[in-house]
Amino acid sequence: MADSKNILSEVKEGILYLTVNRETKLNALNFATLEEFRDIFNEVSDNKDIRAVIITGSGEKAFIAGADISEIAELNELNARKFAENGQEIFSLIENCPKPVIAVINGFALGGGCELAMACHMRIATDSAKFGQPEVNLGIIPGYGGTQRLTYLVGRGKALELMMTGDMIGAEEAKNLGLVNHVLATKAEALEKAEEILRKIMSKAPLAIGMIVDCVNAVFNTEENGYQTEANSFARCVKSGDYKEGTSAFLEKRKPVFKGE
Ligand code: COA
């Protein structure tokens, strides 16, 4: 994994840990950090040493407190569209990653931080996490996919309320709304929970895991017939060695050993 200036990365037992490391700015996402995410996720798909990803923020106060407002303040109409499209493209790379990606959310997940968390496959928060889309306070709207992903995660009425008021909500409420999968007391416990889930996923057939991501994402792509994607992916699974291994292991009453082939 190439060195990044704003994101610390470390691979341990197949899990890539990414920590946004701008603690003094509450890990705000500037352009450089976003581009580092692009480079990292372009590499993750093909890197055999990486089988899962955890994204978190450095320090105890924030996951990511939004896009960097000092950069937002310099936008004009032309580059604002590019700004949004660029962020959307990078977050799509995360959402479509064929390996599981979990956000471990400590503290503030606001604006682009909440949007990045929503692009991950799952979200695990600490008790003190706070979620919100406060862009309206700056005279703008979410631009990194938040209007879309928040709506499909929590439903239209609540998404409109959160985006129109800019209100923050706590971790328990976020869990009740379906925005968060699990809430734990501390960051260490949240990381442990993420690792436990990822270890379970890593014991399954990797090609099948990637195809589940494709099929679930197809639900939200109006240009794609998700049932067709599912049938095609199902057929691709049956061509794999892992399919032979999984079914044989069951019939031979032993544990399967998957190779991702
Ligand atoms: N962009 C750039 N810098 C940010 C930032 C952001 N999104 N969020 C926080 N920071 C910076 C602050 O400017 C401050 O920097 P400084 O010490 O150089 O002045 C530092 O991070 C600490 O933030 P501060 O506001 O002093 O902390 P706080 O505890 O008083 O408040 C928040 C925390 C999260 C409520 C507050 O920082 C905030 O509202 N941030 C912006 C959230 C937002 O609107 N995000 C969406 C952006 S589109």
py3Dmol code that shows the C-alpha trace and the ligand (Angstrom):
import py3Dmol

protein = """\
ATOM      1  CA  MET A   1       0.000   0.000   0.000  1.00  0.00           C
ATOM      2  CA  ALA A   2       1.489   3.337  -1.124  1.00  0.00           C
ATOM      3  CA  ASP A   3       2.290   5.958   1.536  1.00  0.00           C
ATOM      4  CA  SER A   4      -0.411   8.563   2.100  1.00  0.00           C
ATOM      5  CA  LYS A   5      -0.025  11.937   3.771  1.00  0.00           C
ATOM      6  CA  ASN A   6      -3.462  12.199   5.354  1.00  0.00           C
ATOM      7  CA  ILE A   7      -4.485   8.571   5.778  1.00  0.00           C
ATOM      8  CA  LEU A   8      -2.564   6.098   7.922  1.00  0.00           C
ATOM      9  CA  SER A   9      -2.750   2.568   6.556  1.00  0.00           C
ATOM     10  CA  GLU A  10      -1.765  -0.751   8.020  1.00  0.00           C
ATOM     11  CA  VAL A  11      -2.607  -4.328   7.029  1.00  0.00           C
ATOM     12  CA  LYS A  12      -3.060  -6.853   9.857  1.00  0.00           C
ATOM     13  CA  GLU A  13      -4.287 -10.389   9.269  1.00  0.00           C
ATOM     14  CA  GLY A  14      -5.914  -9.507   5.955  1.00  0.00           C
ATOM     15  CA  ILE A  15      -7.630  -6.344   7.220  1.00  0.00           C
ATOM     16  CA  LEU A  16      -6.549  -2.947   5.880  1.00  0.00           C
ATOM     17  CA  TYR A  17      -6.957  -0.313   8.621  1.00  0.00           C
ATOM     18  CA  LEU A  18      -7.346   3.200   7.223  1.00  0.00           C
ATOM     19  CA  THR A  19      -7.248   6.078   9.698  1.00  0.00           C
ATOM     20  CA  VAL A  20      -7.957   9.612   8.499  1.00  0.00           C
ATOM     21  CA  ASN A  21      -5.206  11.502  10.229  1.00  0.00           C
ATOM     22  CA  ARG A  22      -6.066  15.211  10.410  1.00  0.00           C
ATOM     23  CA  GLU A  23      -7.016  15.255  14.062  1.00  0.00           C
ATOM     24  CA  THR A  24      -6.506  18.996  14.572  1.00  0.00           C
ATOM     25  CA  LYS A  25      -9.097  19.632  11.812  1.00  0.00           C
ATOM     26  CA  LEU A  26     -11.402  16.900  13.161  1.00  0.00           C
ATOM     27  CA  ASN A  27     -10.282  14.752  10.201  1.00  0.00           C
ATOM     28  CA  ALA A  28     -12.041  17.041   7.704  1.00  0.00           C
ATOM     29  CA  LEU A  29     -11.808  15.675   4.167  1.00  0.00           C
ATOM     30  CA  ASN A  30      -9.739  17.966   1.996  1.00  0.00           C
ATOM     31  CA  PHE A  31      -9.128  17.288  -1.718  1.00  0.00           C
ATOM     32  CA  ALA A  32      -5.803  15.598  -1.014  1.00  0.00           C
ATOM     33  CA  THR A  33      -7.364  13.136   1.450  1.00  0.00           C
ATOM     34  CA  LEU A  34     -10.128  12.276  -1.000  1.00  0.00           C
ATOM     35  CA  GLU A  35      -7.561  11.549  -3.718  1.00  0.00           C
ATOM     36  CA  GLU A  36      -5.675   9.315  -1.306  1.00  0.00           C
ATOM     37  CA  PHE A  37      -8.911   7.357  -0.817  1.00  0.00           C
ATOM     38  CA  ARG A  38      -9.184   7.024  -4.607  1.00  0.00           C
ATOM     39  CA  ASP A  39      -5.644   5.631  -4.899  1.00  0.00           C
ATOM     40  CA  ILE A  40      -6.136   3.261  -1.981  1.00  0.00           C
ATOM     41  CA  PHE A  41      -9.456   1.832  -3.198  1.00  0.00           C
ATOM     42  CA  ASN A  42      -8.113   1.454  -6.738  1.00  0.00           C
ATOM     43  CA  GLU A  43      -5.446  -0.786  -5.232  1.00  0.00           C
ATOM     44  CA  VAL A  44      -7.620  -2.715  -2.740  1.00  0.00           C
ATOM     45  CA  SER A  45      -9.536  -4.750  -5.342  1.00  0.00           C
ATOM     46  CA  ASP A  46      -6.445  -6.443  -6.772  1.00  0.00           C
ATOM     47  CA  ASN A  47      -4.252  -6.610  -3.673  1.00  0.00           C
ATOM     48  CA  LYS A  48      -4.326 -10.222  -2.500  1.00  0.00           C
ATOM     49  CA  ASP A  49      -2.994  -9.303   0.969  1.00  0.00           C
ATOM     50  CA  ILE A  50      -6.106  -7.215   1.634  1.00  0.00           C
ATOM     51  CA  ARG A  51      -9.365  -9.071   2.245  1.00  0.00           C
ATOM     52  CA  ALA A  52     -11.343  -6.449   4.160  1.00  0.00           C
ATOM     53  CA  VAL A  53     -11.155  -2.769   5.120  1.00  0.00           C
ATOM     54  CA  ILE A  54     -11.877  -0.738   8.258  1.00  0.00           C
ATOM     55  CA  ILE A  55     -12.063   3.058   7.992  1.00  0.00           C
ATOM     56  CA  THR A  56     -11.856   5.211  11.101  1.00  0.00           C
ATOM     57  CA  GLY A  57     -10.759   8.677  12.217  1.00  0.00           C
ATOM     58  CA  SER A  58      -7.789   9.549  14.396  1.00  0.00           C
ATOM     59  CA  GLY A  59      -8.384  10.677  17.962  1.00  0.00           C
ATOM     60  CA  GLU A  60     -11.486  10.381  20.104  1.00  0.00           C
ATOM     61  CA  LYS A  61     -13.422  13.446  18.985  1.00  0.00           C
ATOM     62  CA  ALA A  62     -14.251  12.858  15.337  1.00  0.00           C
ATOM     63  CA  PHE A  63     -14.618  10.223  12.661  1.00  0.00           C
ATOM     64  CA  ILE A  64     -14.721  12.951   9.986  1.00  0.00           C
ATOM     65  CA  ALA A  65     -16.341  16.365  10.625  1.00  0.00           C
ATOM     66  CA  GLY A  66     -17.144  16.921   6.947  1.00  0.00           C
ATOM     67  CA  ALA A  67     -15.529  18.111   3.782  1.00  0.00           C
ATOM     68  CA  ASP A  68     -12.892  20.753   4.493  1.00  0.00           C
ATOM     69  CA  ILE A  69     -14.856  24.012   4.754  1.00  0.00           C
ATOM     70  CA  SER A  70     -11.775  26.117   3.941  1.00  0.00           C
ATOM     71  CA  GLU A  71     -11.821  24.491   0.471  1.00  0.00           C
ATOM     72  CA  ILE A  72     -15.614  24.615   0.123  1.00  0.00           C
ATOM     73  CA  ALA A  73     -15.478  28.373   0.752  1.00  0.00           C
ATOM     74  CA  GLU A  74     -13.415  28.816  -2.456  1.00  0.00           C
ATOM     75  CA  LEU A  75     -15.802  27.066  -4.868  1.00  0.00           C
ATOM     76  CA  ASN A  76     -17.498  28.579  -7.914  1.00  0.00           C
ATOM     77  CA  GLU A  77     -20.392  27.152  -9.953  1.00  0.00           C
ATOM     78  CA  LEU A  78     -18.123  25.397 -12.458  1.00  0.00           C
ATOM     79  CA  ASN A  79     -15.736  23.707 -10.096  1.00  0.00           C
ATOM     80  CA  ALA A  80     -18.530  22.961  -7.574  1.00  0.00           C
ATOM     81  CA  ARG A  81     -20.088  20.454  -9.991  1.00  0.00           C
ATOM     82  CA  LYS A  82     -16.692  18.835 -10.484  1.00  0.00           C
ATOM     83  CA  PHE A  83     -16.172  18.873  -6.681  1.00  0.00           C
ATOM     84  CA  ALA A  84     -19.397  16.908  -6.169  1.00  0.00           C
ATOM     85  CA  GLU A  85     -18.860  14.517  -9.086  1.00  0.00           C
ATOM     86  CA  ASN A  86     -15.322  13.801  -7.975  1.00  0.00           C
ATOM     87  CA  GLY A  87     -16.396  12.987  -4.404  1.00  0.00           C
ATOM     88  CA  GLN A  88     -19.281  10.868  -5.688  1.00  0.00           C
ATOM     89  CA  GLU A  89     -16.892   8.918  -7.917  1.00  0.00           C
ATOM     90  CA  ILE A  90     -14.484   8.204  -5.045  1.00  0.00           C
ATOM     91  CA  PHE A  91     -17.272   7.162  -2.657  1.00  0.00           C
ATOM     92  CA  SER A  92     -18.659   4.854  -5.377  1.00  0.00           C
ATOM     93  CA  LEU A  93     -15.280   3.106  -5.425  1.00  0.00           C
ATOM     94  CA  ILE A  94     -15.751   2.419  -1.698  1.00  0.00           C
ATOM     95  CA  GLU A  95     -19.376   1.325  -2.118  1.00  0.00           C
ATOM     96  CA  ASN A  96     -18.491  -1.026  -4.983  1.00  0.00           C
ATOM     97  CA  CYS A  97     -15.385  -2.467  -3.365  1.00  0.00           C
ATOM     98  CA  PRO A  98     -15.577  -6.265  -3.792  1.00  0.00           C
ATOM     99  CA  LYS A  99     -14.157  -6.712  -0.275  1.00  0.00           C
ATOM    100  CA  PRO A 100     -16.147  -5.774   2.845  1.00  0.00           C
ATOM    101  CA  VAL A 101     -15.648  -2.204   4.097  1.00  0.00           C
ATOM    102  CA  ILE A 102     -16.741  -1.167   7.607  1.00  0.00           C
ATOM    103  CA  ALA A 103     -16.700   2.371   9.002  1.00  0.00           C
ATOM    104  CA  VAL A 104     -15.846   2.520  12.718  1.00  0.00           C
ATOM    105  CA  ILE A 105     -17.309   5.821  13.813  1.00  0.00           C
ATOM    106  CA  ASN A 106     -15.872   7.573  16.824  1.00  0.00           C
ATOM    107  CA  GLY A 107     -17.268  11.062  17.465  1.00  0.00           C
ATOM    108  CA  PHE A 108     -18.529  13.392  14.743  1.00  0.00           C
ATOM    109  CA  ALA A 109     -19.568  11.959  11.360  1.00  0.00           C
ATOM    110  CA  LEU A 110     -20.883  15.100   9.705  1.00  0.00           C
ATOM    111  CA  GLY A 111     -21.422  16.166   6.108  1.00  0.00           C
ATOM    112  CA  GLY A 112     -18.870  14.371   3.931  1.00  0.00           C
ATOM    113  CA  GLY A 113     -17.967  12.232   6.970  1.00  0.00           C
ATOM    114  CA  CYS A 114     -21.489  10.895   7.256  1.00  0.00           C
ATOM    115  CA  GLU A 115     -21.521  10.478   3.460  1.00  0.00           C
ATOM    116  CA  LEU A 116     -18.278   8.504   3.542  1.00  0.00           C
ATOM    117  CA  ALA A 117     -19.623   6.297   6.343  1.00  0.00           C
ATOM    118  CA  MET A 118     -22.775   5.667   4.297  1.00  0.00           C
ATOM    119  CA  ALA A 119     -20.697   4.617   1.287  1.00  0.00           C
ATOM    120  CA  CYS A 120     -19.118   1.880   3.436  1.00  0.00           C
ATOM    121  CA  HIS A 121     -20.891  -1.485   3.549  1.00  0.00           C
ATOM    122  CA  MET A 122     -21.561  -1.309   7.295  1.00  0.00           C
ATOM    123  CA  ARG A 123     -21.260   1.223  10.123  1.00  0.00           C
ATOM    124  CA  ILE A 124     -20.266   0.518  13.710  1.00  0.00           C
ATOM    125  CA  ALA A 125     -20.397   3.470  16.089  1.00  0.00           C
ATOM    126  CA  THR A 126     -19.306   4.331  19.597  1.00  0.00           C
ATOM    127  CA  ASP A 127     -21.847   5.674  22.117  1.00  0.00           C
ATOM    128  CA  SER A 128     -20.488   9.179  21.613  1.00  0.00           C
ATOM    129  CA  ALA A 129     -20.783   9.216  17.804  1.00  0.00           C
ATOM    130  CA  LYS A 130     -22.839  12.007  16.267  1.00  0.00           C
ATOM    131  CA  PHE A 131     -24.276  11.958  12.767  1.00  0.00           C
ATOM    132  CA  GLY A 132     -25.611  14.766  10.624  1.00  0.00           C
ATOM    133  CA  GLN A 133     -25.769  16.499   7.258  1.00  0.00           C
ATOM    134  CA  PRO A 134     -25.334  20.140   8.366  1.00  0.00           C
ATOM    135  CA  GLU A 135     -24.515  21.494   4.859  1.00  0.00           C
ATOM    136  CA  VAL A 136     -27.677  23.599   4.895  1.00  0.00           C
ATOM    137  CA  ASN A 137     -26.026  25.741   7.597  1.00  0.00           C
ATOM    138  CA  LEU A 138     -23.415  26.695   4.984  1.00  0.00           C
ATOM    139  CA  GLY A 139     -25.963  27.406   2.260  1.00  0.00           C
ATOM    140  CA  ILE A 140     -25.220  24.175   0.400  1.00  0.00           C
ATOM    141  CA  ILE A 141     -26.491  20.594   0.249  1.00  0.00           C
ATOM    142  CA  PRO A 142     -24.735  17.234   0.593  1.00  0.00           C
ATOM    143  CA  GLY A 143     -22.728  16.670  -2.594  1.00  0.00           C
ATOM    144  CA  TYR A 144     -20.938  13.361  -2.119  1.00  0.00           C
ATOM    145  CA  GLY A 145     -24.036  11.178  -2.553  1.00  0.00           C
ATOM    146  CA  GLY A 146     -25.626  11.997   0.814  1.00  0.00           C
ATOM    147  CA  THR A 147     -29.053  12.979  -0.534  1.00  0.00           C
ATOM    148  CA  GLN A 148     -29.286   9.552  -2.151  1.00  0.00           C
ATOM    149  CA  ARG A 149     -27.654   7.234   0.386  1.00  0.00           C
ATOM    150  CA  LEU A 150     -29.260   8.811   3.463  1.00  0.00           C
ATOM    151  CA  THR A 151     -32.682   8.473   1.813  1.00  0.00           C
ATOM    152  CA  TYR A 152     -32.299   4.805   1.061  1.00  0.00           C
ATOM    153  CA  LEU A 153     -30.813   4.057   4.484  1.00  0.00           C
ATOM    154  CA  VAL A 154     -33.313   5.897   6.703  1.00  0.00           C
ATOM    155  CA  GLY A 155     -36.270   6.610   4.375  1.00  0.00           C
ATOM    156  CA  ARG A 156     -37.547   9.786   2.742  1.00  0.00           C
ATOM    157  CA  GLY A 157     -39.205  11.555   5.675  1.00  0.00           C
ATOM    158  CA  LYS A 158     -36.328  11.220   8.125  1.00  0.00           C
ATOM    159  CA  ALA A 159     -33.727  11.963   5.444  1.00  0.00           C
ATOM    160  CA  LEU A 160     -35.545  15.173   4.555  1.00  0.00           C
ATOM    161  CA  GLU A 161     -35.799  16.140   8.227  1.00  0.00           C
ATOM    162  CA  LEU A 162     -32.085  15.546   8.856  1.00  0.00           C
ATOM    163  CA  MET A 163     -30.927  17.375   5.735  1.00  0.00           C
ATOM    164  CA  MET A 164     -33.387  20.286   5.982  1.00  0.00           C
ATOM    165  CA  THR A 165     -32.759  20.968   9.682  1.00  0.00           C
ATOM    166  CA  GLY A 166     -29.048  20.095   9.704  1.00  0.00           C
ATOM    167  CA  ASP A 167     -29.673  18.495  13.122  1.00  0.00           C
ATOM    168  CA  MET A 168     -27.213  16.020  14.606  1.00  0.00           C
ATOM    169  CA  ILE A 169     -28.386  12.691  16.012  1.00  0.00           C
ATOM    170  CA  GLY A 170     -26.692  10.351  18.478  1.00  0.00           C
ATOM    171  CA  ALA A 171     -25.544   6.783  17.893  1.00  0.00           C
ATOM    172  CA  GLU A 172     -28.604   5.060  19.398  1.00  0.00           C
ATOM    173  CA  GLU A 173     -31.003   7.066  17.270  1.00  0.00           C
ATOM    174  CA  ALA A 174     -28.821   6.397  14.218  1.00  0.00           C
ATOM    175  CA  LYS A 175     -29.049   2.688  15.001  1.00  0.00           C
ATOM    176  CA  ASN A 176     -32.827   2.822  15.409  1.00  0.00           C
ATOM    177  CA  LEU A 177     -33.058   4.537  12.016  1.00  0.00           C
ATOM    178  CA  GLY A 178     -30.935   1.872  10.299  1.00  0.00           C
ATOM    179  CA  LEU A 179     -28.028   4.224   9.687  1.00  0.00           C
ATOM    180  CA  VAL A 180     -25.751   2.250  12.017  1.00  0.00           C
ATOM    181  CA  ASN A 181     -25.431  -1.535  12.384  1.00  0.00           C
ATOM    182  CA  HIS A 182     -24.060  -1.699  15.949  1.00  0.00           C
ATOM    183  CA  VAL A 183     -23.253   0.673  18.817  1.00  0.00           C
ATOM    184  CA  LEU A 184     -20.460  -0.111  21.322  1.00  0.00           C
ATOM    185  CA  ALA A 185     -19.222   1.806  24.345  1.00  0.00           C
ATOM    186  CA  THR A 186     -15.653   2.495  23.257  1.00  0.00           C
ATOM    187  CA  LYS A 187     -13.631   2.772  20.067  1.00  0.00           C
ATOM    188  CA  ALA A 188     -11.640  -0.327  21.029  1.00  0.00           C
ATOM    189  CA  GLU A 189     -14.866  -2.327  21.404  1.00  0.00           C
ATOM    190  CA  ALA A 190     -16.224  -0.936  18.132  1.00  0.00           C
ATOM    191  CA  LEU A 191     -13.024  -2.006  16.361  1.00  0.00           C
ATOM    192  CA  GLU A 192     -13.272  -5.460  17.941  1.00  0.00           C
ATOM    193  CA  LYS A 193     -16.864  -5.805  16.736  1.00  0.00           C
ATOM    194  CA  ALA A 194     -15.828  -4.780  13.207  1.00  0.00           C
ATOM    195  CA  GLU A 195     -12.978  -7.314  13.277  1.00  0.00           C
ATOM    196  CA  GLU A 196     -15.309 -10.060  14.508  1.00  0.00           C
ATOM    197  CA  ILE A 197     -17.726  -9.409  11.605  1.00  0.00           C
ATOM    198  CA  LEU A 198     -14.896  -9.176   9.074  1.00  0.00           C
ATOM    199  CA  ARG A 199     -13.243 -12.391  10.266  1.00  0.00           C
ATOM    200  CA  LYS A 200     -16.551 -14.172   9.717  1.00  0.00           C
ATOM    201  CA  ILE A 201     -16.896 -12.681   6.213  1.00  0.00           C
ATOM    202  CA  MET A 202     -13.268 -13.538   5.390  1.00  0.00           C
ATOM    203  CA  SER A 203     -13.983 -17.199   6.126  1.00  0.00           C
ATOM    204  CA  LYS A 204     -16.560 -17.264   3.287  1.00  0.00           C
ATOM    205  CA  ALA A 205     -16.028 -17.533  -0.469  1.00  0.00           C
ATOM    206  CA  PRO A 206     -14.456 -14.202  -1.584  1.00  0.00           C
ATOM    207  CA  LEU A 207     -15.937 -14.190  -5.099  1.00  0.00           C
ATOM    208  CA  ALA A 208     -19.418 -14.695  -3.661  1.00  0.00           C
ATOM    209  CA  ILE A 209     -18.855 -11.797  -1.228  1.00  0.00           C
ATOM    210  CA  GLY A 210     -17.922  -9.468  -4.120  1.00  0.00           C
ATOM    211  CA  MET A 211     -20.996 -10.546  -6.038  1.00  0.00           C
ATOM    212  CA  ILE A 212     -23.267  -9.869  -3.062  1.00  0.00           C
ATOM    213  CA  VAL A 213     -21.913  -6.294  -3.070  1.00  0.00           C
ATOM    214  CA  ASP A 214     -22.675  -5.966  -6.829  1.00  0.00           C
ATOM    215  CA  CYS A 215     -26.202  -7.352  -6.481  1.00  0.00           C
ATOM    216  CA  VAL A 216     -27.137  -5.238  -3.455  1.00  0.00           C
ATOM    217  CA  ASN A 217     -25.772  -2.089  -5.121  1.00  0.00           C
ATOM    218  CA  ALA A 218     -27.830  -2.951  -8.225  1.00  0.00           C
ATOM    219  CA  VAL A 219     -30.979  -2.277  -6.151  1.00  0.00           C
ATOM    220  CA  PHE A 220     -30.055   1.400  -6.146  1.00  0.00           C
ATOM    221  CA  ASN A 221     -28.999   1.640  -9.790  1.00  0.00           C
ATOM    222  CA  THR A 222     -32.091   2.523 -11.796  1.00  0.00           C
ATOM    223  CA  GLU A 223     -30.329   1.592 -15.051  1.00  0.00           C
ATOM    224  CA  GLU A 224     -29.667  -1.947 -13.905  1.00  0.00           C
ATOM    225  CA  ASN A 225     -32.026  -4.897 -13.537  1.00  0.00           C
ATOM    226  CA  GLY A 226     -30.965  -6.252 -10.159  1.00  0.00           C
ATOM    227  CA  TYR A 227     -32.641  -9.626 -10.702  1.00  0.00           C
ATOM    228  CA  GLN A 228     -30.641 -10.064 -13.900  1.00  0.00           C
ATOM    229  CA  THR A 229     -27.442  -9.066 -12.072  1.00  0.00           C
ATOM    230  CA  GLU A 230     -28.280 -11.631  -9.395  1.00  0.00           C
ATOM    231  CA  ALA A 231     -28.917 -14.440 -11.904  1.00  0.00           C
ATOM    232  CA  ASN A 232     -25.703 -13.623 -13.814  1.00  0.00           C
ATOM    233  CA  SER A 233     -23.679 -13.488 -10.594  1.00  0.00           C
ATOM    234  CA  PHE A 234     -25.220 -16.729  -9.371  1.00  0.00           C
ATOM    235  CA  ALA A 235     -24.123 -18.410 -12.611  1.00  0.00           C
ATOM    236  CA  ARG A 236     -20.601 -16.973 -12.232  1.00  0.00           C
ATOM    237  CA  CYS A 237     -20.396 -18.399  -8.700  1.00  0.00           C
ATOM    238  CA  VAL A 238     -21.168 -21.870 -10.035  1.00  0.00           C
ATOM    239  CA  LYS A 239     -18.156 -21.637 -12.376  1.00  0.00           C
ATOM    240  CA  SER A 240     -15.805 -21.080  -9.412  1.00  0.00           C
ATOM    241  CA  GLY A 241     -13.614 -23.537  -7.537  1.00  0.00           C
ATOM    242  CA  ASP A 242     -15.045 -22.137  -4.303  1.00  0.00           C
ATOM    243  CA  TYR A 243     -18.497 -23.381  -5.309  1.00  0.00           C
ATOM    244  CA  LYS A 244     -17.093 -26.887  -5.777  1.00  0.00           C
ATOM    245  CA  GLU A 245     -15.227 -26.638  -2.497  1.00  0.00           C
ATOM    246  CA  GLY A 246     -18.217 -25.269  -0.529  1.00  0.00           C
ATOM    247  CA  THR A 247     -20.696 -27.867  -1.747  1.00  0.00           C
ATOM    248  CA  SER A 248     -18.192 -30.781  -1.500  1.00  0.00           C
ATOM    249  CA  ALA A 249     -17.170 -29.756   2.021  1.00  0.00           C
ATOM    250  CA  PHE A 250     -20.801 -29.757   3.143  1.00  0.00           C
ATOM    251  CA  LEU A 251     -21.428 -33.206   1.672  1.00  0.00           C
ATOM    252  CA  GLU A 252     -18.154 -34.553   3.123  1.00  0.00           C
ATOM    253  CA  LYS A 253     -19.022 -33.037   6.540  1.00  0.00           C
ATOM    254  CA  ARG A 254     -15.878 -30.894   6.755  1.00  0.00           C
ATOM    255  CA  LYS A 255     -15.070 -27.162   6.851  1.00  0.00           C
ATOM    256  CA  PRO A 256     -14.558 -25.564   3.427  1.00  0.00           C
ATOM    257  CA  VAL A 257     -11.253 -23.935   2.505  1.00  0.00           C
ATOM    258  CA  PHE A 258     -11.998 -21.138   0.046  1.00  0.00           C
ATOM    259  CA  LYS A 259      -9.353 -19.741  -2.298  1.00  0.00           C
ATOM    260  CA  GLY A 260     -11.218 -16.943  -4.052  1.00  0.00           C
ATOM    261  CA  GLU A 261     -10.965 -18.804  -7.368  1.00  0.00           C
TER     262      GLU A 261
END
"""
ligand_1 = """\
48
COA
N -13.655 21.684 7.714
C -12.542 22.325 8.083
N -12.160 22.450 9.356
C -12.942 21.909 10.285
C -14.124 21.231 9.980
C -14.472 21.112 8.622
N -15.552 20.455 8.205
N -14.701 20.819 11.133
C -13.900 21.220 12.118
N -12.826 21.892 11.622
C -11.720 22.483 12.360
C -12.108 23.787 13.039
O -12.063 24.863 12.124
C -11.053 23.857 14.108
O -9.853 24.284 13.525
P -8.929 25.401 14.278
O -8.575 24.772 15.588
O -7.754 25.551 13.352
O -9.785 26.608 14.410
C -10.872 22.414 14.515
O -11.334 21.638 13.416
C -11.660 22.021 15.754
O -13.017 22.325 15.526
P -13.907 23.233 16.512
O -15.029 23.811 15.721
O -13.044 24.181 17.268
O -14.447 22.105 17.512
P -15.797 22.134 18.358
O -15.700 21.004 19.316
O -16.051 23.497 18.906
O -16.962 21.835 17.299
C -17.997 20.694 15.438
C -17.026 20.598 16.627
C -17.891 19.398 14.647
C -19.433 20.883 15.942
C -17.593 21.911 14.559
O -16.223 21.816 14.278
C -18.336 21.983 13.234
O -19.497 22.377 13.196
N -17.648 21.604 12.134
C -18.201 21.711 10.808
C -19.195 20.619 10.538
C -19.803 20.766 9.164
O -20.495 21.728 8.854
N -19.522 19.782 8.300
C -20.057 19.746 6.976
C -19.128 20.412 6.049
S -19.794 20.346 4.384
"""
view = py3Dmol.view(width=600, height=400)
view.addModel(protein, "pdb")
view.setStyle({"model": 0}, {"cartoon": {"style": "trace"}})
view.addModel(ligand_1, "xyz")
view.setStyle({"model": 1}, {"stick": {}})
view.zoomTo()
view.show()
